[in-house]
């Protein structure tokens, strides 16, 4: 893994962002970006001295943009905007999100459209590289002029204000800078507005949620395949001729995955001549449901990758033509819609997974011992696992209501349509976390079910997944603490151990 990732504003990858956010990889500013950054800053300094009227640089903000700020007060204005806009509430957002915010913000600045000094951008990169994580409250952004509130909290630490974490310890921003031998900045004209006017809070959440959602895709196919075997289902519905007749890409790929995962299954072969004509939708239509979510993720991926490499400040400086323009690239609508769509698509993976869990634990549907446990009555087995999955799925249904359909005007009606993109992104993150738990429960139940077929071998992929699960969680002969088992399987899901074992056996899943 790289020690540092060089940012240039144009080819930042989702995979690199995840390494920065979660694996403590550092960042550097490209040499090419430095030149453009210097040119844009020279223009800002010239225009301020010439008395140019530039939004947020020599004027007030929002509804106060008609107020002209004197040359002597331009520096004071930049500190005040950080202090006044840092009004967030709620618990601090996770540290990986804050690290992602910093990296995305620096990459945005590397495009050279912000007018910030190189020193300021380098100082921001230093926070990340030296392990300073600003305290950013999770609530307060409406996704209008970007994420003003969380971005203000992020930037406060640069000037020795606000709070930060170092190695999990919370302290003042001034103490954090001192601990890492960093001098606080004195902001120059235009730097305060440039630091806070962007979409990096919602895009950071969206990027990490998308990465985790993509990880869920393969696990959903593996879980469904294990359930299919345990429930004595058929592979016939995964025949490529069916899916080529309705050629949605995700559907085709999901069906191909499930066909390979269940290859050479003695369990499925044992009942190929039974009287059942068709399986329930949760088994037979898994490729259609999973695949639709995959295709939704593809749309979101495109939006995310564009936004990661965009300029989202206002005003924007164009060094080539020596012009500045005011616009609305900070508006979060593209991300709001994408995060809402992503949340809905993930919630559907949980919905269908929970219905398969119900089939596994319900003896009237499965033909297996009630709640997959011996000596039922004395033991409850996986009864409450299904309860928990049902609870999480129900919560997801509430969270999946789109935030982007709402708008409340702000700033004396100057910002008269806002995106609520930050809310959409936070909800999406929570839906992902819930769905990871649901699929972990299905994997756990399906492994228990496979144990009931003692004389028959599972498919190549399902057996590989089963063996990984059993390496961490024993067969449940009698009741024990179920939450511990769920947590162990979830960790296998998060670190990719299950997928790796399956792919080592059947080849790379799509």
N, C-alpha and C positions, 0 to 999 in steps of 0.2 A: 504494500500500500504506500502511496506517495506521502512524503512528510508535509508537503505544501501543494496546493493547487493554485495555478496562476490564473488570475481572472482578467478578462479583457473586454467584458461587456457584450460578447457576441456568441460564445459557444459554451456557456455554462451548462453542464449536464445534470440531470436529476440524480444520477448515481453518485456524482462527485459531491453534490450538496448533502446527500445523506451521510457520506463519509465525514464531511466537515462537521455536520450537526451531531453525529452519534459516535464517531470514532476519533475525535480530537485531532483531525487533520487540520493544518493551518492554511492560510491564504496569503498570496502575494499579488501585487498589482503589476500588470505587464508593462514593459518599457514603452510599448506603443501607446498605451493608455496614458502614461505620465505626460507625454507631449501634448496630447489633446486636452488633458486636465489643466495644464499650465496655460494653454492658449485661452481656454474659456474663462479662467480666473483673471487673466490680464484684461479681458474685455469687461468683466464686472467692475474691476477697479477703475478702469477708464470711464465707464458710464456713470459710476457713482460720483466721480470727481466732476464730470460734465453736468451733473444735475439731472440726468435722465430719470424719467418717472417709470420705475420698474416695480411691478407688484411684489410685495413682500420684502423687497430690498430697500426701496425708498418710500414705500407706502405701508399703511397698516394692512391687516389681514381680514379676509372674509368680507363681512359687511362694512368693515372699517377701511376698505381698500381706497376710499376716496380721501383719506387723511394722508397728507404728505409728511414724511419724516425728514428732519434736517440732516445734513451731512454729519454733524457732530453726534447725532443720536442713532445713527445706523447700527453701530456696534451694540449699543444698549438694547436696541429693538430685538436683536437676535437672541440674546440671553432671555429676555422677557417672554419671547414666544415659547421657549422650552419650558419655562416655569409655569406659564399660564395654561399651556396645553397638556401638561402632565397631571391630568385629573382622573386617571384610571382607578378603577375599584376592582375588588375581587382578589382571589389568590394569585400568586405569580404564575405566569405561564411556564410550562416545562422548559428546562434548560436547553434541550435540543432544539426547541422552537426558536429560542433567543439566538442561539448560535447560527441557525439557519437565517434568521432575520438579518444579522450582521453581514453574513456572507452575501446574501442577496442584495443588501443595500450597497455594499462595496462594489459588487459587480455592476449594479446600475450606475454608480458614480464613475466606473471605468469607461463608460461610454462618452464621458466628457461633455455632457449636456447640463450639468448641475451648477457649474460656476464655483464649486467648492475648491479651496486650496488643497494641493496634494498633501500637505501636512495634516490636514483635518481627516482626509480619507485614510491616510496611513495610521493615524491615531485610532480610528475606528477598527481597522484591521488588527492593531495591537491588542485591543481588548480581547478579541477572539483568540489570537495567538498566545496570549499570556494567561488565558484561563479566567478572565474577568467576565462574569455573566450578569448584565444589568437586570435588576428586578423590574419586570414588566407585568403589571396587572392585566388579567385576561379580559376585562370588560371595559367598554367605553368607546369603542370605535363604531361609527356608522358606515364606514367604507365610502365616504364622500370625497373629501380632499385626501384620498388615501386613508391611511391609518394614523391620523394625527396624534391621538392620545397615546397608544402604545409606542409609536416612534419617538414621541417626546420623552417618555420614560427611558427609552433606550439611549437617546442622545444626552440626557442629563449627566450621565456618568463622565462623559468627555470633558465637561467643565467642572468636575468635582462636586456635582450635586447628585441628588437621588440616592439610590441604594444599589448594591451589587452582591452577588455570591462569588466567593472564591473557595473552591473545594467544599462546596455545600454550606459554608459559613456566611451568614448574612451580615453585611456591614455597610457603612455609608460609602457613597461614591468616592468621596475624598480619601477615605481610609483605603479603599480598594486600589486607587491609583498610586497612593504612597507605597502600599505593600509591594506593588510590582514596578516601582521606580518609574512611573509615568507622570509627567507634569500635566496639570489640567490645561485645557485649551482656553484661549480668549478668542471668541468667535469674531470674525470679520463680517462685513456687510454681506447680506444674502445667505449666510451659512446656516442660520437657524431654520429658516423656511425650507432650505434644501434638505436639511437633515430629517425633517419630519414629514415632508410632503411626498408620500409614496405608498405603495401597496404591500410592503414587505411583511407585515404581520399576517395578513390573510394568505399571501402566496407561500409563506413559510409553512403555515398550517396545512395549506392545500397540497404542497409538495410532499410533506411527510405522510399525509393521509393517503395520497395517491400511491406512494411507494409501498405502504403497508397494504393497501387494497390489492395491488398487483401481486403481492406475496400471498394474499388470501385466495387468489384465483385457483392456483394449482392445488392448494390444500382443500378447497371446496370440491374439486374433482376427485381427489383421493378419498375424502370422507364419503362422498356419494358412492364411489365404487365399493368401498368397504361395506357400506350399508346395503347396497344392491346384493352383494354376496350373502350377507347375513340374513337378508329378507328373502332369499331364494328367488331373486329377480333374474331377468334374461338380458343378454347382451344384444339381442336382435335390434333393439331400438337405436343402437349406436352404429348400425350399418351405414357406411359412407354414402350409399345410394340415397338413403332417406335425406341426408343433410345437404347433399349436392343438389337435391331437388328444390331446396329452399336455401340458397347459398349465402346465408349470413356468416361472415367470417368467424365470429366468436363461437357460434353454434357448431360449425364444422370442426373447429379446433378442440372444443370441449368434448365432443363426441369421440374424436380421435384419441384424446387423452384417456377417456374412460375405457375405450376398447383395448388400448394397450395395457392399462393398469390391471385390468381383469383377465388378461390373456393367460391361458393354461390353468384356469380355475377348475379344480375338480368339484368344488361346491356347485358352481353353475352347471357344469356338465351333468351332474347327478340327477338333475330334474328337467333335462331338455325335452323329455317326452311327456311332461305333466299336462294336465287339462287346462291350466291357466292360459287364457288367450293374450291378456295384456297386463302389464304392471300398472300400479298407481302412478299418477302424474309426477309425484315427487321423485320417482325413480326413472320412469320412461322419459319424462320431459326435462330431466336435469340438464342436458346439453343446451336445450332451448333457453332455459332460465339462466343458467350460468353464462352462456354465450352472449345473451343480451347485456348482461352486466359487463362482460369483457369489452363489448363494443362501446358501451358507455364510457368505460375507462379510456378507450382509445381517443374519444373526443376530448375528454378532460386532459389527457396527456398532451394533446396538441396545444390547448389553451395554456397549460402550465408552462410548457417549454418556450412558448412565445413570450409569456410574461416574465419568465426568469431572465430574459435577455433584452429587456425593454427599458426605456427611460420613462419614469413615472412621476417626475417632479413638475413643478410649475413655479416660475416660468422655466422654459427650456432655452438653453444657450446653444447656438449653432456656430461653432468657431469658423467653419469654412466660409460662411457668408457674413460673419461678424454681425449676426442678428440675434435678438431674443424674441420669443413668442410666448404669449400666455394661452393656455389651452386646458384640456381636461384629462390628460393621460393618467391622472391619479384616481379617476373614478373606477370603483371596483366592480362594475357590472359584469364584465367578462368572467371574473373570478367568482362572483356571487352565484351566477347561473351554473358555472362549472362545478362548484362545491356542492350546491344543492343537488345537481344531477348525480354527482359522485356519491353523496350520502344516500340517495334513493336506490342507486344501483347496488351499493354495498348492503343496504337493509334487505334487499331481496335475496341475497345470498344467505342471510341469517333466517329469513322467513322459510325458505324451502328446507334449510338444514334442520330447523326446529321440527318441521313436520315429519322429516325422516327419523328424528330422535323419538318422536311420539310413536311411530310405527315400530321402532325397535323395542320400546319398553312396554308396549301394549300387547298382551298375549292374544287378544282377539284379532289383531292385525298381523302379528309376527309369527304366531305358532310357537314361539319360544317361551321359556319360563317368565312369569310376570316380573317385570322390571329387571330382567336379566340376572336374577339372583337365585341361588339354591335356598331352599327352606324359606320361601316367601311367607310373610306374616311376621315371623320372628325377625326377618331381615327385610328392609325396604329397598335395598339395592339402588338402582339408578332412578327411582321414582322422583326424587327431588332434583336430580340433574335436569330432568325435563321441565320441572317447575321453573328452575332458574333460567333455562333457555327461553321459556315462554315469557318470563318477566323481561328479559333483555330485548326480545323481539318486540314486545309491546311498547317498551320504552323507545325503541328505534322508530316505531310508527309515529310517535309524537315528534321525535327529533327530525324525522324526514319531511315534516311540513316545510316548504321552501321559505327561507328568510328573504329571498330576493323579490318576493311579491309585495313586500312591505316598503314603505318609504315615509319618513317623517321629516319635513323641512327643518333645516338648522341654519344658524348664523343669520338671524333676522330675514329668513327666506331668500338669502343669496344662494345658499345651497338647497335648492327647492326640490331636488330629487336625489336621494341617497341610495346606495346599493345594499346596505346591510351585509356586505360581503364577509366582514369579520365574524358575524354571527353565523353565517352559513358555514364558514370554515371551522369554527369551533364545534358546531353541531356535527359536522362531518367527521371530525376527529373522534368524537364520542361514539358515533355509530360504528366506526372501524373497531374501536376497542371492544364494544359490545359483541360485535360479530366474531372477533377473534375468540372470545369466550364460547360462543355458541358452537362454532366449528370444532373447537377443542373438546367440547362435551360430546359432539357427534363422533369424533374420532375415538374417544374413550369408550362410548357405548358400543360402537361397531367392533372394537377390539375385543370387548367382553363377549359379544355375540359370536365372533369367529371362534372363540375358545369352546363354544358349545358344539362345534363341528369337529370333534376330536379325531375322526377317522378320515377326514378329507382335507386336501391341501387348498389353500386360498390361491388366488391369481398371483402372477409374478410381482406385480406392483403392490397389491394389497398385502401380500405376505411380507414384503419389505417394510411397509409402513407399520404393520402389526408388530414386527420384531423390534423396531425402534421404540414403539410405545411400550412394549413389554420390558425393554431394557431399563425403563425408568419407573414403570407402574406395573405392579403385579396384578394377576387375575384376582378379582374380588370374590372370595369365597363366602365372606360374611361382611356385614356392614363395618365401614371404617370412615374416617374423615374424608369426605368426598372433595371438599374444596382443595385439599392438598394435591389430589390426583389431577384435578382440572388444571391447577397451576403448573404442574409438571408437564402436562401435554401442551399447554399453551406456550410454554418456553420452548419446547421442541418445534412448535409452529413458528415462533418468532425467529429462532436462530436458523431455520431452514434445514434442520437435521432430517425431518421426515421427507421433504422433497428430494434432498440429496440421495437418500437411501433408495427412494423409488426410481429416480433418474439413473442411478448407478445400475439398476436392474433392467429397466425397460427403455432406456434412452431418454434424451431431453424432452420434457413435456413442453407443450406449446404455451 
